[in-house]
Amino acid sequence: QVQLVESGGTLVQPGGSLTLSCSTSGFSVPSSAIGWFRKVPGKGREGVSCLSNSFERTFYADFVKGRFTISRDNARKVVTLQMSRLTTDDTATYYCGASTGRAFCMTGPDLDEEQYDYWGQGTQVTVSS
């Protein structure tokens, strides 16, 4: 019944901006954290950013600090990732994940994909000229 659905991925030029959304449903109580991850072929999911539903806190991987912003709506149903100054290195399939109590988005280990229990199907972001 828990469902995460990503949307917004598309082709974008280097230096451009893009906004991804993660719509969540089916949680009896809010998850402890929602994270954005990205994956390229041959590698596991790489943590990008997370947002705590338990605390007023967000966390970002170093490679996106100052470029990406994570936020949520007041109902805690939609989590958005605003991406700017995109480079070709940002090309990946982007996933949102939900942690049910292992991750609280306080520090780097909370961007470990193993701390998340539910995943969306992913949305493709391609940065190319």
VOPA-45887 format. One record per residue: residue in one letter; x, y, z of N, C-alpha, C in turn. Coordinates in steps of 0.1 Angstrom, whole numbers. Layout:
! residues N
+--------+-------+-------+-------+-------+-------+-------+-------+-------+-------+
! residu !  n_xx !  n_yy !  n_zz ! ca_xx ! ca_yy ! ca_zz !  c_xx !  c_yy !  c_zz !
+--------+-------+-------+-------+-------+-------+-------+-------+-------+-------+
!      A !     X !     Y !     Z !     X !     Y !     Z !     X !     Y !     Z !
...
+--------+-------+-------+-------+-------+-------+-------+-------+-------+-------+
//
This chain:
! residues 129
+--------+-------+-------+-------+-------+-------+-------+-------+-------+-------+
! residu !  n_xx !  n_yy !  n_zz ! ca_xx ! ca_yy ! ca_zz !  c_xx !  c_yy !  c_zz !
+--------+-------+-------+-------+-------+-------+-------+-------+-------+-------+
!      Q !     8 !   -12 !     0 !     0 !     0 !     0 !     9 !    13 !     0 !
!      V !    20 !    12 !     6 !    30 !    23 !     5 !    34 !    25 !    -9 !
!      Q !    34 !    37 !   -14 !    37 !    40 !   -27 !    45 !    54 !   -28 !
!      L !    55 !    53 !   -36 !    63 !    65 !   -39 !    64 !    67 !   -54 !
!      V !    61 !    78 !   -59 !    60 !    81 !   -73 !    68 !    93 !   -77 !
!      E !    79 !    91 !   -84 !    87 !   103 !   -89 !    82 !   108 !  -102 !
!      S !    84 !   121 !  -104 !    81 !   127 !  -117 !    89 !   139 !  -119 !
!      G !    90 !   143 !  -131 !    97 !   155 !  -135 !   110 !   153 !  -143 !
!      G !   115 !   141 !  -144 !   127 !   139 !  -151 !   126 !   141 !  -166 !
!      T !   136 !   146 !  -172 !   136 !   149 !  -187 !   150 !   152 !  -191 !
!      L !   151 !   156 !  -204 !   163 !   160 !  -210 !   165 !   175 !  -207 !
!      V !   177 !   179 !  -202 !   179 !   193 !  -199 !   194 !   196 !  -203 !
!      Q !   196 !   209 !  -207 !   210 !   213 !  -211 !   218 !   216 !  -199 !
!      P !   232 !   214 !  -200 !   241 !   218 !  -190 !   238 !   232 !  -185 !
!      G !   239 !   234 !  -172 !   236 !   248 !  -167 !   222 !   250 !  -164 !
!      G !   213 !   242 !  -169 !   199 !   244 !  -167 !   194 !   239 !  -153 !
!      S !   181 !   240 !  -152 !   174 !   237 !  -139 !   163 !   227 !  -142 !
!      L !   159 !   220 !  -131 !   149 !   210 !  -132 !   144 !   207 !  -118 !
!      T !   131 !   205 !  -117 !   125 !   201 !  -105 !   119 !   187 !  -105 !
!      L !   122 !   179 !   -96 !   117 !   166 !   -94 !   107 !   165 !   -82 !
!      S !    97 !   157 !   -83 !    87 !   156 !   -73 !    86 !   141 !   -69 !
!      C !    83 !   139 !   -56 !    81 !   126 !   -51 !    68 !   126 !   -43 !
!      S !    58 !   119 !   -49 !    45 !   119 !   -42 !    44 !   106 !   -34 !
!      T !    40 !   107 !   -21 !    40 !    96 !   -12 !    25 !    93 !    -8 !
!      S !    23 !    80 !    -5 !     9 !    76 !     0 !    11 !    63 !     7 !
!      G !     1 !    60 !    15 !     0 !    47 !    21 !     7 !    46 !    35 !
!      F !    13 !    56 !    39 !    19 !    55 !    52 !     9 !    58 !    64 !
!      S !     9 !    49 !    73 !     0 !    51 !    85 !     5 !    63 !    93 !
!      V !    18 !    65 !    94 !    24 !    76 !   100 !    35 !    81 !    91 !
!      P !    39 !    93 !    92 !    50 !    98 !    83 !    63 !    90 !    85 !
!      S !    70 !    88 !    74 !    83 !    82 !    75 !    92 !    91 !    82 !
!      S !   103 !    85 !    87 !   113 !    93 !    95 !   120 !   102 !    85 !
!      A !   123 !    97 !    73 !   130 !   106 !    63 !   126 !   102 !    49 !
!      I !   127 !   111 !    40 !   125 !   109 !    26 !   139 !   113 !    20 !
!      G !   144 !   105 !    11 !   157 !   108 !     5 !   156 !   107 !   -10 !
!      W !   164 !   115 !   -17 !   166 !   115 !   -31 !   179 !   108 !   -34 !
!      F !   179 !    98 !   -43 !   191 !    91 !   -47 !   192 !    91 !   -62 !
!      R !   203 !    88 !   -67 !   205 !    86 !   -81 !   213 !    74 !   -84 !
!      K !   211 !    69 !   -96 !   218 !    56 !  -100 !   222 !    57 !  -115 !
!      V !   234 !    52 !  -117 !   239 !    50 !  -131 !   241 !    36 !  -133 !
!      P !   241 !    31 !  -145 !   244 !    17 !  -147 !   256 !    12 !  -141 !
!      G !   255 !     0 !  -134 !   267 !    -6 !  -128 !   270 !    -2 !  -114 !
!      K !   262 !     8 !  -109 !   264 !    12 !   -95 !   251 !    12 !   -87 !
!      G !   253 !    12 !   -74 !   241 !    13 !   -66 !   236 !    27 !   -65 !
!      R !   226 !    29 !   -57 !   220 !    42 !   -55 !   229 !    51 !   -47 !
!      E !   231 !    63 !   -52 !   240 !    73 !   -45 !   231 !    84 !   -39 !
!      G !   233 !    86 !   -26 !   225 !    96 !   -19 !   228 !   110 !   -24 !
!      V !   217 !   117 !   -26 !   218 !   131 !   -30 !   214 !   141 !   -19 !
!      S !   202 !   138 !   -14 !   197 !   147 !    -3 !   186 !   140 !     4 !
!      C !   183 !   144 !    16 !   173 !   139 !    24 !   166 !   149 !    33 !
!      L !   154 !   146 !    37 !   146 !   155 !    45 !   140 !   147 !    56 !
!      S !   141 !   152 !    68 !   135 !   145 !    80 !   121 !   149 !    82 !
!      N !   112 !   139 !    83 !    99 !   141 !    87 !    97 !   142 !   102 !
!      S !   107 !   138 !   109 !   107 !   137 !   124 !   113 !   150 !   130 !
!      F !   122 !   156 !   123 !   129 !   168 !   128 !   129 !   178 !   117 !
!      E !   132 !   191 !   120 !   133 !   202 !   111 !   147 !   202 !   105 !
!      R !   150 !   193 !    96 !   164 !   192 !    91 !   164 !   186 !    77 !
!      T !   174 !   191 !    70 !   177 !   185 !    57 !   192 !   183 !    56 !
!      F !   196 !   175 !    47 !   210 !   171 !    45 !   213 !   169 !    30 !
!      Y !   225 !   173 !    26 !   229 !   173 !    12 !   242 !   166 !    11 !
!      A !   244 !   158 !     0 !   257 !   154 !    -4 !   265 !   165 !    -8 !
!      D !   279 !   164 !    -6 !   287 !   176 !    -9 !   286 !   180 !   -24 !
!      F !   284 !   170 !   -33 !   285 !   173 !   -47 !   272 !   181 !   -52 !
!      V !   262 !   183 !   -44 !   251 !   190 !   -48 !   248 !   202 !   -39 !
!      K !   256 !   204 !   -29 !   254 !   216 !   -20 !   255 !   229 !   -27 !
!      G !   245 !   238 !   -25 !   245 !   250 !   -32 !   238 !   250 !   -46 !
!      R !   235 !   238 !   -50 !   228 !   236 !   -63 !   214 !   230 !   -62 !
!      F !   213 !   221 !   -53 !   200 !   214 !   -51 !   193 !   218 !   -38 !
!      T !   180 !   218 !   -38 !   172 !   222 !   -26 !   161 !   212 !   -25 !
!      I !   160 !   206 !   -13 !   149 !   196 !   -10 !   139 !   203 !    -2 !
!      S !   126 !   200 !    -4 !   115 !   206 !     4 !   103 !   197 !     4 !
!      R !    94 !   200 !    12 !    81 !   192 !    13 !    69 !   201 !    14 !
!      D !    58 !   196 !    11 !    46 !   204 !    13 !    41 !   203 !    27 !
!      N !    32 !   211 !    31 !    27 !   211 !    45 !    21 !   198 !    50 !
!      A !    15 !   191 !    41 !     8 !   178 !    44 !    18 !   167 !    44 !
!      R !    30 !   169 !    41 !    41 !   159 !    41 !    38 !   148 !    32 !
!      K !    32 !   151 !    20 !    29 !   141 !    10 !    37 !   142 !    -2 !
!      V !    43 !   154 !    -5 !    51 !   156 !   -17 !    64 !   162 !   -13 !
!      V !    75 !   156 !   -18 !    89 !   160 !   -15 !    94 !   164 !   -29 !
!      T !   100 !   176 !   -29 !   105 !   182 !   -42 !   120 !   184 !   -41 !
!      L !   126 !   181 !   -52 !   141 !   184 !   -54 !   143 !   194 !   -65 !
!      Q !   147 !   206 !   -61 !   150 !   216 !   -71 !   164 !   215 !   -74 !
!      M !   167 !   214 !   -87 !   180 !   212 !   -92 !   184 !   224 !  -101 !
!      S !   196 !   229 !   -99 !   201 !   240 !  -107 !   216 !   238 !  -111 !
!      R !   220 !   246 !  -120 !   234 !   245 !  -125 !   238 !   230 !  -128 !
!      L !   229 !   224 !  -135 !   231 !   209 !  -138 !   243 !   207 !  -147 !
!      T !   250 !   196 !  -145 !   261 !   192 !  -153 !   259 !   178 !  -158 !
!      T !   267 !   174 !  -168 !   265 !   161 !  -173 !   267 !   150 !  -163 !
!      D !   274 !   153 !  -152 !   276 !   143 !  -141 !   263 !   141 !  -133 !
!      D !   254 !   149 !  -135 !   241 !   147 !  -128 !   232 !   138 !  -136 !
!      T !   236 !   134 !  -147 !   227 !   124 !  -155 !   226 !   111 !  -147 !
!      A !   214 !   107 !  -145 !   211 !    95 !  -137 !   196 !    92 !  -137 !
!      T !   193 !    81 !  -132 !   179 !    78 !  -128 !   178 !    82 !  -113 !
!      Y !   168 !    91 !  -111 !   166 !    96 !   -97 !   155 !    89 !   -90 !
!      Y !   157 !    85 !   -78 !   147 !    78 !   -70 !   145 !    85 !   -57 !
!      C !   133 !    84 !   -53 !   130 !    88 !   -39 !   128 !    76 !   -31 !
!      G !   133 !    76 !   -18 !   131 !    65 !    -9 !   126 !    70 !     4 !
!      A !   120 !    61 !    11 !   114 !    64 !    24 !   120 !    55 !    35 !
!      S !   125 !    61 !    46 !   130 !    53 !    57 !   119 !    53 !    68 !
!      T !   117 !    41 !    74 !   107 !    40 !    84 !   113 !    40 !    98 !
!      G !   125 !    45 !   100 !   130 !    46 !   113 !   145 !    45 !   115 !
!      R !   152 !    41 !   104 !   166 !    40 !   105 !   174 !    52 !   101 !
!      A !   168 !    60 !    92 !   174 !    73 !    88 !   166 !    84 !    93 !
!      F !   172 !    94 !    98 !   165 !   106 !   102 !   171 !   119 !    96 !
!      C !   180 !   117 !    86 !   185 !   129 !    79 !   193 !   138 !    88 !
!      M !   202 !   133 !    95 !   210 !   141 !   104 !   225 !   142 !   100 !
!      T !   229 !   132 !    93 !   243 !   132 !    89 !   245 !   123 !    77 !
!      G !   258 !   122 !    72 !   261 !   115 !    60 !   256 !   101 !    59 !
!      P !   257 !    93 !    70 !   252 !    79 !    69 !   237 !    78 !    66 !
!      D !   229 !    89 !    68 !   215 !    89 !    65 !   213 !    90 !    50 !
!      L !   223 !    91 !    42 !   222 !    91 !    28 !   226 !    77 !    22 !
!      D !   228 !    67 !    31 !   230 !    54 !    27 !   217 !    47 !    22 !
!      E !   217 !    42 !    10 !   205 !    36 !     5 !   200 !    24 !    14 !
!      E !   209 !    18 !    22 !   205 !     7 !    30 !   196 !    11 !    42 !
!      Q !   195 !    24 !    44 !   187 !    29 !    55 !   173 !    32 !    51 !
!      Y !   170 !    29 !    38 !   157 !    32 !    33 !   149 !    20 !    29 !
!      D !   136 !    20 !    31 !   128 !     8 !    30 !   119 !     7 !    18 !
!      Y !   115 !    18 !    13 !   106 !    19 !     2 !   112 !    28 !    -9 !
!      W !   109 !    24 !   -22 !   114 !    31 !   -33 !   104 !    33 !   -44 !
!      G !   105 !    44 !   -51 !    97 !    47 !   -63 !   104 !    40 !   -75 !
!      Q !    97 !    41 !   -86 !   102 !    35 !   -98 !   114 !    43 !  -105 !
!      G !   116 !    55 !  -101 !   126 !    63 !  -107 !   122 !    72 !  -118 !
!      T !   129 !    83 !  -120 !   126 !    92 !  -132 !   140 !    96 !  -138 !
!      Q !   141 !    95 !  -151 !   153 !    97 !  -157 !   156 !   112 !  -160 !
!      V !   168 !   116 !  -155 !   173 !   129 !  -158 !   186 !   128 !  -167 !
!      T !   185 !   134 !  -178 !   196 !   134 !  -188 !   201 !   149 !  -190 !
!      V !   213 !   151 !  -187 !   219 !   165 !  -189 !   228 !   164 !  -201 !
!      S !   225 !   170 !  -212 !   232 !   169 !  -224 !   229 !   181 !  -233 !
!      S !   239 !   186 !  -240 !   237 !   196 !  -250 !   233 !   191 !  -263 !
+--------+-------+-------+-------+-------+-------+-------+-------+-------+-------+
//
